[in-house]
Amino acid sequence: MRTLTSDMYDNAIAITKSDTDVYEPPVVVYVGGAGVVNAVPAGDPAGAAVAVTVPAGGYVPFRCKQVMSTSTTATLMVGLS
């Protein structure tokens, strides 16, 4: 299992939940406040969102091209690339 560390990324952006915004390049999402992240995986050509429950201080286990407003309850999210 690979451990994520801060030296693996060059950029960080605040994630704003949106049903229309697309992240290019896709980002790894760090979650500061536990909850559900409803996100579209970078490799999904159909654009189907997947709901993942993430603990505080955790990461969504795939790169995301969108973090949907609908059904996302996690807070303090940061996109890393």
Sine and cosine of phi, psi and omega as CSV:
sin_phi,cos_phi,sin_psi,cos_psi,sin_omega,cos_omega
0.00,0.00,0.74,-0.68,0.00,-1.00
-1.00,0.08,0.70,-0.71,0.05,-1.00
-0.99,-0.13,0.74,-0.67,0.03,-1.00
-0.99,0.13,0.75,-0.66,0.06,-1.00
-0.77,-0.64,0.35,-0.94,-0.09,-1.00
-0.90,0.43,-0.40,0.92,-0.04,-1.00
-0.99,0.17,0.05,1.00,0.02,-1.00
-1.00,0.08,-0.15,0.99,-0.13,-0.99
-0.78,-0.63,0.55,-0.83,0.02,-1.00
-0.98,-0.22,-0.35,0.94,-0.08,-1.00
-0.73,-0.68,0.55,-0.83,0.08,-1.00
-0.67,-0.74,0.71,-0.70,0.03,-1.00
-0.72,-0.69,0.54,-0.84,0.10,-1.00
-0.94,0.33,0.73,-0.69,0.02,-1.00
-1.00,-0.01,0.82,-0.58,0.11,-0.99
-0.95,-0.32,0.85,-0.53,0.01,-1.00
-0.87,0.49,0.75,-0.66,0.00,-1.00
-0.36,-0.93,0.66,-0.75,0.06,-1.00
-1.00,0.09,0.01,1.00,-0.03,-1.00
-0.82,-0.57,-0.48,0.88,-0.04,-1.00
-0.94,0.35,0.69,-0.72,0.03,-1.00
-0.88,-0.48,0.73,-0.68,0.01,-1.00
-1.00,-0.03,0.83,-0.56,0.04,-1.00
-0.72,-0.69,0.92,-0.39,0.07,1.00
-0.96,0.29,0.30,-0.95,0.06,-1.00
-0.86,0.52,0.40,-0.92,-0.08,-1.00
-0.83,-0.56,0.43,-0.90,0.22,-0.97
-1.00,0.04,0.75,-0.66,-0.08,-1.00
-0.98,-0.21,0.88,-0.48,0.14,-0.99
-1.00,0.00,0.67,-0.74,-0.04,-1.00
-0.90,-0.43,0.89,-0.47,0.02,-1.00
-1.00,0.07,-0.53,0.85,0.00,-1.00
-0.88,-0.48,0.88,-0.47,-0.11,-0.99
-0.78,0.63,0.53,-0.85,0.07,-1.00
0.33,-0.94,-0.23,-0.97,0.01,-1.00
-1.00,-0.06,0.72,-0.70,0.14,-0.99
-0.92,-0.39,0.88,-0.48,0.03,-1.00
-0.98,-0.19,0.98,-0.22,-0.15,-0.99
-0.75,-0.67,0.40,-0.92,0.06,-1.00
-0.99,-0.14,0.87,-0.49,0.03,-1.00
-0.89,0.46,0.58,-0.82,-0.03,-1.00
-0.86,0.52,-0.57,0.82,-0.08,-1.00
-1.00,0.00,0.15,0.99,-0.04,-1.00
-1.00,-0.08,0.97,-0.24,-0.03,-1.00
-0.92,0.40,-0.39,0.92,0.00,-1.00
-0.98,0.19,-0.33,0.94,0.01,-1.00
0.97,0.25,0.47,0.88,0.00,-1.00
-0.99,0.15,0.77,-0.63,0.00,-1.00
-0.98,0.20,0.53,-0.85,0.03,-1.00
-0.83,-0.55,0.76,-0.65,0.03,-1.00
-1.00,-0.04,0.81,-0.59,-0.02,-1.00
-0.79,-0.62,0.76,-0.65,0.09,-1.00
-1.00,0.07,0.82,-0.57,-0.09,-1.00
-0.83,-0.56,0.76,-0.66,0.04,-1.00
-0.97,0.26,0.31,-0.95,0.08,-1.00
-0.85,0.52,0.74,-0.68,-0.02,-1.00
1.00,0.09,0.13,0.99,-0.02,-1.00
-0.98,-0.21,-0.01,-1.00,-0.02,-1.00
-0.80,-0.60,0.53,-0.85,0.19,-0.98
-0.94,0.35,0.72,-0.69,-0.16,-0.99
-0.98,0.19,0.31,0.95,0.07,-1.00
-0.47,-0.88,0.38,-0.92,0.06,-1.00
-0.95,0.32,0.61,-0.79,-0.10,-0.99
-0.90,-0.44,0.66,-0.75,0.13,-0.99
-0.98,-0.19,-0.26,0.97,0.09,-1.00
-0.52,-0.85,0.58,-0.81,0.18,-0.98
-0.88,-0.48,0.94,-0.33,-0.14,-0.99
-0.96,0.28,0.59,-0.80,0.10,-0.99
-0.94,0.33,-0.66,0.75,0.00,-1.00
-0.90,0.45,0.84,-0.54,0.08,-1.00
0.97,0.26,-0.02,1.00,0.05,-1.00
-1.00,0.07,0.85,-0.53,0.01,-1.00
-0.91,-0.40,-0.21,0.98,0.02,-1.00
-0.91,0.41,0.41,-0.91,-0.02,-1.00
-0.76,-0.65,0.12,-0.99,0.06,-1.00
0.81,0.59,0.75,0.66,-0.06,-1.00
-1.00,-0.01,0.62,-0.79,0.02,-1.00
-0.77,-0.64,0.73,-0.69,0.06,-1.00
-1.00,-0.07,0.79,-0.62,-0.03,-1.00
-0.90,-0.43,0.71,-0.71,0.04,-1.00
-0.55,-0.84,0.00,0.00,0.00,0.00
